[in-house]
């Protein structure tokens, strides 16, 4: 719980999946509604391109969070290396 309160662990990557599925349902409803009330071809374009654009957007958000995690891991490793005393070379 302390990791969440101190923002060491992020909840947004988990929420991206929920946003994707809700967005997919929304695109399906809007696409079908457009198809039967406004223009068949525009609705079909929404049904084909909408999920693709939504997926690309969600993947970009997830990649940004993975970059953040990787940079955080690298910083932690660097801090461990600096904090660890280096043994002097052996005298021959």
C-alpha positions as CSV (number, residue, x, y, z in Angstrom):
1,X,0.0,0.0,0.0
2,X,2.9,2.3,0.8
3,X,4.1,2.0,-2.9
4,X,0.8,3.4,-4.1
5,X,0.7,6.3,-1.6
6,X,4.3,7.3,-2.4
7,X,3.7,7.0,-6.2
8,X,6.4,4.3,-6.6
9,X,3.9,2.0,-8.3
10,X,1.6,3.5,-10.8
11,X,-2.0,2.5,-11.4
12,X,-2.5,4.1,-14.8
13,X,-1.0,1.2,-16.8
14,X,-3.8,-1.0,-15.4
15,X,-6.4,1.6,-16.2
16,X,-5.3,1.8,-19.8
17,X,-6.7,-1.7,-20.4
18,X,-10.1,-0.6,-18.9
19,X,-10.0,2.6,-21.0
20,X,-9.3,0.5,-24.1
21,X,-12.3,-1.9,-23.6
22,X,-14.7,1.0,-22.7
23,X,-13.5,2.9,-25.7
24,X,-14.0,-0.1,-27.9
25,X,-17.6,-0.5,-26.8
26,X,-18.1,3.3,-27.3
27,X,-16.7,3.1,-30.9
28,X,-18.9,0.1,-31.6
29,X,-22.0,1.9,-30.5
30,X,-21.2,5.2,-32.2
31,X,-20.0,3.4,-35.4
32,X,-23.2,1.3,-35.7
33,X,-25.4,4.3,-34.9
34,X,-23.6,6.3,-37.6
35,X,-23.9,3.4,-40.0
36,X,-27.7,3.2,-39.7
37,X,-28.7,6.8,-39.1
38,X,-26.1,9.1,-40.9
39,X,-23.9,7.4,-43.4
40,X,-23.1,3.8,-44.0
41,X,-19.6,4.4,-45.2
42,X,-18.7,6.8,-42.4
43,X,-20.0,4.3,-39.8
44,X,-18.0,1.5,-41.5
45,X,-14.9,3.7,-41.4
46,X,-15.4,4.3,-37.7
47,X,-15.8,0.6,-37.0
48,X,-12.6,-0.2,-38.9
49,X,-10.3,2.7,-38.1
50,X,-11.6,3.5,-34.6
51,X,-10.3,0.4,-32.8
52,X,-7.0,0.7,-34.7
53,X,-6.5,4.3,-33.6
54,X,-7.6,3.6,-30.0
55,X,-5.2,0.6,-29.8
56,X,-2.3,2.7,-31.1
57,X,-3.0,5.4,-28.6
58,X,-3.2,2.9,-25.7
59,X,0.0,1.3,-26.8
60,X,1.8,4.6,-26.8
61,X,0.6,5.4,-23.3
62,X,1.8,2.0,-22.1
63,X,5.2,2.4,-23.8
64,X,5.6,5.8,-22.0
65,X,5.0,4.1,-18.7
66,X,7.4,1.3,-19.5
67,X,10.1,3.8,-20.4
68,X,9.5,5.4,-17.0
69,X,9.8,2.1,-15.2
70,X,13.0,1.3,-17.1
71,X,14.6,4.7,-16.3
72,X,13.6,4.3,-12.6
73,X,15.2,0.8,-12.5
74,X,18.4,2.3,-14.1
75,X,18.4,5.1,-11.6
76,X,18.1,2.6,-8.7
77,X,21.0,0.5,-10.1
78,X,23.1,3.6,-10.4
79,X,22.4,4.7,-6.8
80,X,23.3,1.2,-5.6
81,X,26.5,1.3,-7.5
82,X,27.5,4.7,-6.2
83,X,26.5,3.8,-2.6
84,X,28.6,0.6,-2.7
85,X,32.2,1.2,-1.7
86,X,34.7,0.2,-4.3
87,X,37.5,-2.1,-2.9
88,X,41.0,-0.7,-3.5
89,X,43.1,-2.6,-6.0
90,X,45.4,-5.2,-4.4
91,X,48.9,-4.2,-3.7
92,X,51.4,-6.5,-5.4
